[in-house]
Amino acid sequence: MKKIFKISITLAILFMIVGLLFIRNLSSFTNDSQKTIWTDKMRLDYANMLLAKGLSSSAAQAFEDYIEKSCGDRKDLASICYKLGNIYIDLKDYEKALGSFYKSELLDPESGYKQDMNQKIVSALESLGLSQQAQYELDSRTSLKPSSAQKNEKVAVRIGKREIASEEIDRVINGLPEQVRKGLNSDDAKLRFVREYVATEVLYEKGKKLGLDRNTNIRYAVEDFKKQLVLQELLGDEIKKELKITPADIDLYYKANKDKYKVAERVKVSFLELTDPAKENETSARLKQGKGEKIGQWIEKGQPVFLPNGIGGSTEAAESIFRQDKDEVVGPLKIKDKSYMFIINQKEPQRQQELEEVSQQVEREYRMQKEQQIIQSFLDKAIEQQEIEIFYQPRAENEKVSK
């Protein structure tokens, strides 16, 4: 009996071992089947499909999954990590972007996109407000260091250990609007500008030390500003490509808008204050003798006449003046609480300006119109090429107030 019991126990243990081996083999078979079904290529295709559909966050997760499970070539994997870093940059997730870039760098230190990635690493660190780290990266990455020619540039300003070259100052000045540049035509004006520029640099560094550059609103504002610059460059290229202006275009635009280029009826006058109503004839005689105070600028019909020295103006007075002819005396006319008399020194009727007189103005206005048309057409085409649905509903004023 004991012998039979021992055999039963032995068989039971044997069956248990066989069962465990079967389950393990079954599990291994299942995992191998899944690996066969969901290949590296399928994972990569899936991630690229999500990205193409504009699902950037989901695509980033899919690329992360591919990177974790892939056993592919190091250079190919490095390229995928770089691509993932760019996705995170677009999502403004700069920490994850840096992680992906550093991973790509480890996998392929001498990649063809190394310089571009270096610049993005520095930019991401700056966007996170990590200026010291960004400066360290800038200094340590030889592709971003100034060339020996740049190091030999003439130093214009030294702020602590930082040196600002004359070329940097000149570049900033050349980037100013034309009217501002014209105001810097003297040495004194340029020196004042350099002092102001240095002051802004010093204050900017102080703001960074206080952590103001890490403010979320500022980071978004910087991104928006960069977006506007890129957009301006894009639209500028489109305008250069599409804008063609011929003399015939200018002539046609002028003829279609001739009313815009008429000179209104206008007069030049002199005046005297009438302090005593009994001296009206005497005041009139003095005006005819050229003893009145001249108003230098032309007065156009429909505009008020303004007297100098802050006396004021009057539309009613101008209407009375335009009813008279040259050399005639007008008044007394009431302006504010005083009376004045006028004499018409010059009077010119309304006239049409010829194209030769206003050619620059006509070309400028036609150019602006064409640029607006090109931009609008470009924007419309861009929208048509995308599947766009706008659900935004502006809130009523009472809703804004109640909130």
C-alpha positions as semicolon CSV with decimal commas, in nm:
position;residue;x (nm);y (nm);z (nm)
1;M;0,000;0,000;0,000
2;K;0,279;0,239;0,089
3;K;0,450;0,157;-0,240
4;I;0,137;0,247;-0,439
5;F;0,105;0,576;-0,245
6;K;0,466;0,669;-0,327
7;I;0,410;0,596;-0,697
8;S;0,097;0,817;-0,699
9;I;0,289;1,107;-0,544
10;T;0,569;1,062;-0,797
11;L;0,320;1,064;-1,087
12;A;0,146;1,373;-0,949
13;I;0,476;1,564;-0,927
14;L;0,564;1,449;-1,276
15;F;0,232;1,569;-1,417
16;M;0,277;1,905;-1,238
17;I;0,621;1,954;-1,394
18;V;0,491;1,862;-1,740
19;G;0,202;2,103;-1,695
20;L;0,432;2,389;-1,596
21;L;0,654;2,323;-1,893
22;F;0,350;2,319;-2,122
23;I;0,222;2,651;-1,985
24;R;0,563;2,813;-2,021
25;N;0,598;2,691;-2,379
26;L;0,245;2,807;-2,456
27;S;0,324;3,153;-2,315
28;S;0,645;3,169;-2,515
29;F;0,457;3,065;-2,826
30;T;0,195;3,334;-2,767
31;N;0,459;3,606;-2,718
32;D;0,646;3,492;-3,028
33;S;0,321;3,505;-3,224
34;Q;0,249;3,858;-3,106
35;K;0,602;3,966;-3,196
36;T;0,556;3,820;-3,538
37;I;0,225;4,004;-3,586
38;W;0,333;4,349;-3,450
39;T;0,670;4,401;-3,618
40;D;0,912;4,694;-3,587
41;K;0,808;4,811;-3,932
42;M;0,441;4,811;-3,832
43;R;0,520;5,010;-3,516
44;L;0,713;5,266;-3,719
45;D;0,447;5,286;-3,990
46;Y;0,183;5,334;-3,721
47;A;0,377;5,619;-3,560
48;N;0,435;5,791;-3,896
49;M;0,066;5,752;-3,984
50;L;-0,040;5,923;-3,659
51;L;0,203;6,206;-3,730
52;A;0,075;6,247;-4,085
53;K;-0,281;6,271;-3,948
54;G;-0,174;6,556;-3,721
55;L;-0,203;6,351;-3,400
56;S;0,133;6,468;-3,268
57;S;0,090;6,359;-2,904
58;S;-0,023;6,008;-3,000
59;A;0,253;5,989;-3,261
60;A;0,512;6,081;-2,998
61;Q;0,391;5,796;-2,775
62;A;0,404;5,555;-3,070
63;F;0,760;5,661;-3,155
64;E;0,856;5,616;-2,788
65;D;0,716;5,262;-2,804
66;Y;0,909;5,192;-3,124
67;I;1,236;5,322;-2,977
68;E;1,192;5,114;-2,662
69;K;1,120;4,787;-2,845
70;S;1,319;4,822;-3,165
71;C;1,632;4,622;-3,228
72;G;1,717;4,805;-3,548
73;D;2,027;4,986;-3,671
74;R;2,174;5,246;-3,431
75;K;2,182;5,521;-3,695
76;D;1,822;5,457;-3,796
77;L;1,719;5,462;-3,431
78;A;1,913;5,785;-3,378
79;S;1,725;5,942;-3,668
80;I;1,392;5,838;-3,512
81;C;1,499;5,992;-3,177
82;Y;1,585;6,317;-3,358
83;K;1,247;6,311;-3,530
84;L;1,077;6,256;-3,194
85;G;1,269;6,549;-3,046
86;N;1,132;6,774;-3,321
87;I;0,779;6,657;-3,246
88;Y;0,824;6,749;-2,880
89;I;0,962;7,089;-2,983
90;D;0,642;7,153;-3,181
91;L;0,441;7,043;-2,877
92;K;0,648;7,286;-2,663
93;D;0,749;6,994;-2,438
94;Y;1,112;7,101;-2,425
95;E;1,225;6,857;-2,154
96;K;1,115;6,552;-2,353
97;A;1,263;6,711;-2,666
98;L;1,602;6,737;-2,494
99;G;1,579;6,375;-2,378
100;S;1,518;6,259;-2,735
101;F;1,796;6,475;-2,879
102;Y;2,050;6,352;-2,622
103;K;1,947;5,990;-2,692
104;S;1,994;6,050;-3,066
105;E;2,335;6,202;-2,998
106;L;2,448;5,896;-2,801
107;L;2,329;5,657;-3,072
108;D;2,495;5,849;-3,358
109;P;2,741;6,119;-3,242
110;E;2,842;6,218;-3,597
111;S;2,500;6,234;-3,766
112;G;2,435;6,453;-4,068
113;Y;2,185;6,661;-3,870
114;K;2,423;6,721;-3,578
115;Q;2,456;7,098;-3,623
116;D;2,082;7,150;-3,656
117;M;2,023;6,936;-3,346
118;N;2,287;7,132;-3,152
119;Q;2,103;7,455;-3,225
120;K;1,773;7,302;-3,117
121;I;1,923;7,176;-2,792
122;V;2,044;7,527;-2,707
123;S;1,708;7,674;-2,809
124;A;1,517;7,421;-2,596
125;L;1,732;7,499;-2,292
126;E;1,671;7,871;-2,343
127;S;1,297;7,807;-2,376
128;L;1,307;7,628;-2,040
129;G;1,484;7,927;-1,889
130;L;1,805;7,729;-1,836
131;S;2,029;8,001;-1,974
132;Q;2,348;7,888;-1,802
133;Q;2,309;7,535;-1,933
134;A;2,231;7,677;-2,276
135;Q;2,549;7,885;-2,267
136;Y;2,748;7,579;-2,159
137;E;2,606;7,377;-2,450
138;L;2,675;7,667;-2,686
139;D;3,037;7,683;-2,575
140;S;3,094;7,307;-2,573
141;R;2,952;7,232;-2,917
142;T;3,220;7,334;-3,162
143;S;2,978;7,367;-3,454
144;L;2,811;7,656;-3,276
145;K;3,123;7,831;-3,150
146;P;3,226;8,156;-3,322
147;S;3,486;8,107;-3,590
148;S;3,838;8,241;-3,548
149;A;3,744;8,525;-3,781
150;Q;3,456;8,617;-3,551
151;K;3,683;8,607;-3,246
152;N;3,907;8,864;-3,408
153;E;3,623;9,109;-3,462
154;K;3,676;9,454;-3,315
155;V;3,525;9,473;-2,967
156;A;3,275;9,760;-2,939
157;V;3,145;9,699;-2,584
158;R;3,252;9,483;-2,292
159;I;2,992;9,389;-2,027
160;G;3,178;9,200;-1,756
161;K;3,331;8,905;-1,940
162;R;3,098;8,937;-2,236
163;E;3,225;9,115;-2,544
164;I;3,001;9,273;-2,807
165;A;3,167;9,314;-3,148
166;S;3,122;9,618;-3,371
167;E;2,970;9,384;-3,630
168;E;2,691;9,297;-3,386
169;I;2,612;9,665;-3,331
170;D;2,614;9,729;-3,706
171;R;2,388;9,429;-3,764
172;V;2,135;9,559;-3,510
173;I;2,142;9,907;-3,666
174;N;2,095;9,765;-4,016
175;G;1,792;9,573;-3,891
176;L;1,616;9,891;-3,776
177;P;1,337;10,054;-3,979
178;E;1,467;10,296;-4,242
179;Q;1,331;10,606;-4,067
180;V;1,509;10,511;-3,743
181;R;1,835;10,443;-3,928
182;K;1,819;10,787;-4,086
183;G;1,811;10,937;-3,737
184;L;2,146;10,772;-3,659
185;N;2,346;10,962;-3,920
186;S;2,576;11,132;-3,668
187;D;2,840;10,989;-3,433
188;D;2,657;11,127;-3,126
189;A;2,331;10,963;-3,233
190;K;2,504;10,628;-3,286
191;L;2,673;10,648;-2,946
192;R;2,338;10,721;-2,779
193;F;2,190;10,418;-2,956
194;V;2,480;10,196;-2,842
195;R;2,429;10,309;-2,480
196;E;2,058;10,228;-2,503
197;Y;2,132;9,890;-2,663
198;V;2,382;9,802;-2,389
199;A;2,130;9,912;-2,124
200;T;1,867;9,676;-2,266
201;E;2,121;9,389;-2,269
202;V;2,212;9,455;-1,904
203;L;1,846;9,472;-1,798
204;Y;1,769;9,156;-1,995
205;E;2,044;8,966;-1,813
206;K;1,912;9,097;-1,481
207;G;1,561;8,979;-1,573
208;K;1,696;8,632;-1,655
209;K;1,873;8,612;-1,319
210;L;1,541;8,691;-1,151
211;G;1,384;8,404;-1,344
212;L;1,149;8,628;-1,543
213;D;1,243;8,453;-1,868
214;R;1,092;8,130;-1,731
215;N;0,750;8,294;-1,708
216;T;0,501;8,085;-1,909
217;N;0,341;8,390;-2,069
218;I;0,679;8,515;-2,187
219;R;0,767;8,176;-2,335
220;Y;0,441;8,173;-2,530
221;A;0,497;8,535;-2,637
222;V;0,843;8,442;-2,768
223;E;0,697;8,149;-2,960
224;D;0,427;8,375;-3,107
225;F;0,687;8,633;-3,207
226;K;0,898;8,366;-3,378
227;K;0,585;8,246;-3,554
228;Q;0,515;8,599;-3,681
229;L;0,871;8,636;-3,810
230;V;0,849;8,305;-3,996
231;L;0,510;8,406;-4,136
232;Q;0,646;8,743;-4,253
233;E;0,935;8,568;-4,425
234;L;0,699;8,319;-4,591
235;L;0,458;8,588;-4,709
236;G;0,748;8,806;-4,824
237;D;0,877;8,523;-5,043
238;E;0,529;8,470;-5,187
239;I;0,490;8,841;-5,264
240;K;0,831;8,853;-5,438
241;K;0,732;8,552;-5,647
242;E;0,385;8,674;-5,744
243;L;0,406;9,055;-5,752
244;K;0,461;9,197;-6,098
245;I;0,394;9,567;-6,161
246;T;0,410;9,729;-6,505
247;P;0,360;10,094;-6,613
248;A;0,034;9,983;-6,773
249;D;-0,089;9,855;-6,434
250;I;-0,009;10,191;-6,272
251;D;-0,184;10,383;-6,550
252;L;-0,494;10,165;-6,527
253;Y;-0,509;10,198;-6,147
254;Y;-0,474;10,577;-6,174
255;K;-0,757;10,606;-6,427
256;A;-0,984;10,387;-6,211
257;N;-0,916;10,602;-5,902
258;K;-0,875;10,953;-6,045
259;D;-1,103;11,106;-5,782
260;K;-0,849;11,013;-5,514
261;Y;-0,589;11,234;-5,682
262;K;-0,774;11,565;-5,695
263;V;-0,647;11,874;-5,516
264;A;-0,937;12,038;-5,336
265;E;-1,017;12,406;-5,375
266;R;-0,789;12,593;-5,139
267;V;-0,693;12,937;-5,012
268;K;-0,422;13,121;-4,823
269;V;-0,532;13,404;-4,594
270;S;-0,414;13,673;-4,352
271;F;-0,613;13,793;-4,050
272;L;-0,642;14,061;-3,782
273;E;-0,840;14,060;-3,461
274;L;-1,126;14,314;-3,455
275;T;-1,111;14,456;-3,103
276;D;-1,360;14,737;-3,167
277;P;-1,661;14,701;-3,406
278;A;-1,628;15,069;-3,490
279;K;-1,284;15,003;-3,640
280;E;-1,404;14,751;-3,901
281;N;-1,316;14,977;-4,199
282;E;-0,976;15,058;-4,050
283;T;-0,902;14,688;-3,996
284;S;-1,013;14,610;-4,352
285;A;-0,779;14,877;-4,489
286;R;-0,486;14,739;-4,292
287;L;-0,551;14,392;-4,434
288;K;-0,551;14,531;-4,789
289;Q;-0,221;14,702;-4,715
290;G;-0,068;14,363;-4,628
291;K;-0,047;14,429;-4,256
292;G;-0,239;14,118;-4,152
293;E;-0,089;13,808;-3,987
294;K;-0,041;13,539;-4,251
295;I;-0,148;13,177;-4,209
296;G;0,131;12,994;-4,391
297;Q;-0,038;12,667;-4,488
298;W;-0,312;12,615;-4,744
299;I;-0,667;12,583;-4,615
300;E;-0,862;12,323;-4,816
301;K;-1,234;12,347;-4,871
302;G;-1,425;12,147;-4,616
303;Q;-1,159;12,193;-4,350
304;P;-1,178;12,439;-4,060
305;V;-0,959;12,748;-4,057
306;F;-0,716;12,732;-3,765
307;L;-0,556;13,047;-3,627
308;P;-0,204;13,021;-3,484
309;N;-0,088;13,054;-3,124
310;G;-0,364;12,830;-2,994
311;I;-0,642;13,072;-3,081
312;G;-0,853;12,792;-3,223
313;G;-1,043;12,713;-3,540
314;S;-1,386;12,732;-3,700
315;T;-1,556;12,544;-3,984
316;E;-1,816;12,821;-4,018
317;A;-1,541;13,080;-4,069
318;A;-1,384;12,863;-4,343
319;E;-1,718;12,835;-4,525
320;S;-1,754;13,215;-4,528
321;I;-1,398;13,258;-4,657
322;F;-1,451;13,016;-4,949
323;R;-1,754;13,216;-5,065
324;Q;-1,529;13,514;-5,147
325;D;-1,272;13,577;-5,420
326;K;-0,904;13,662;-5,409
327;D;-0,812;13,997;-5,245
328;E;-1,156;14,027;-5,085
329;V;-1,193;14,097;-4,713
330;V;-1,414;13,865;-4,510
331;G;-1,561;13,930;-4,168
332;P;-1,594;14,001;-3,895
333;L;-1,615;13,628;-3,818
334;K;-1,658;13,487;-3,469
335;I;-1,400;13,231;-3,352
336;K;-1,453;13,128;-2,993
337;D;-1,529;13,451;-2,806
338;K;-1,345;13,696;-3,035
339;S;-1,400;13,853;-3,377
340;Y;-1,154;13,840;-3,669
341;M;-1,133;13,975;-4,021
342;F;-0,960;13,795;-4,310
343;I;-0,826;13,877;-4,655
344;I;-0,782;13,611;-4,924
345;N;-0,422;13,627;-5,050
346;Q;-0,436;13,326;-5,284
347;K;-0,718;13,108;-5,412
348;E;-0,691;12,798;-5,631
349;P;-0,982;12,598;-5,772
350;Q;-1,011;12,222;-5,739
351;R;-0,797;12,047;-6,000
352;Q;-0,710;11,698;-6,114
353;Q;-0,351;11,592;-6,050
354;E;-0,181;11,432;-6,349
355;L;-0,026;11,088;-6,316
356;E;0,324;11,238;-6,344
357;E;0,263;11,443;-6,029
358;V;0,145;11,153;-5,817
359;S;0,316;10,854;-5,982
360;Q;0,499;10,748;-5,663
361;Q;0,183;10,770;-5,453
362;V;-0,019;10,577;-5,714
363;E;0,246;10,303;-5,739
364;R;0,269;10,275;-5,360
365;E;-0,109;10,240;-5,321
366;Y;-0,136;9,995;-5,611
367;R;0,148;9,787;-5,465
368;M;-0,024;9,772;-5,125
369;Q;-0,348;9,661;-5,289
370;K;-0,176;9,386;-5,488
371;E;0,020;9,266;-5,185
372;Q;-0,303;9,233;-4,988
373;Q;-0,462;9,037;-5,273
374;I;-0,161;8,803;-5,296
375;I;-0,159;8,743;-4,921
376;Q;-0,533;8,679;-4,909
377;S;-0,514;8,437;-5,201
378;F;-0,220;8,258;-5,038
379;L;-0,410;8,225;-4,709
380;D;-0,725;8,101;-4,884
381;K;-0,530;7,832;-5,071
382;A;-0,356;7,723;-4,751
383;I;-0,693;7,679;-4,579
384;E;-0,844;7,495;-4,877
385;Q;-0,559;7,242;-4,871
386;Q;-0,641;7,140;-4,513
387;E;-0,950;6,990;-4,357
388;I;-1,042;7,272;-4,122
389;E;-1,349;7,308;-3,903
390;I;-1,388;7,617;-3,686
391;F;-1,609;7,578;-3,380
392;Y;-1,509;7,897;-3,199
393;Q;-1,805;8,106;-3,084
394;P;-1,735;8,461;-2,959
395;R;-1,898;8,523;-2,624
396;A;-2,157;8,797;-2,592
397;E;-2,055;9,111;-2,401
398;N;-2,293;9,035;-2,115
399;E;-2,131;8,691;-2,071
400;K;-1,785;8,852;-2,046
401;V;-1,908;9,104;-1,787
402;S;-2,085;8,841;-1,576
403;K;-1,769;8,632;-1,562
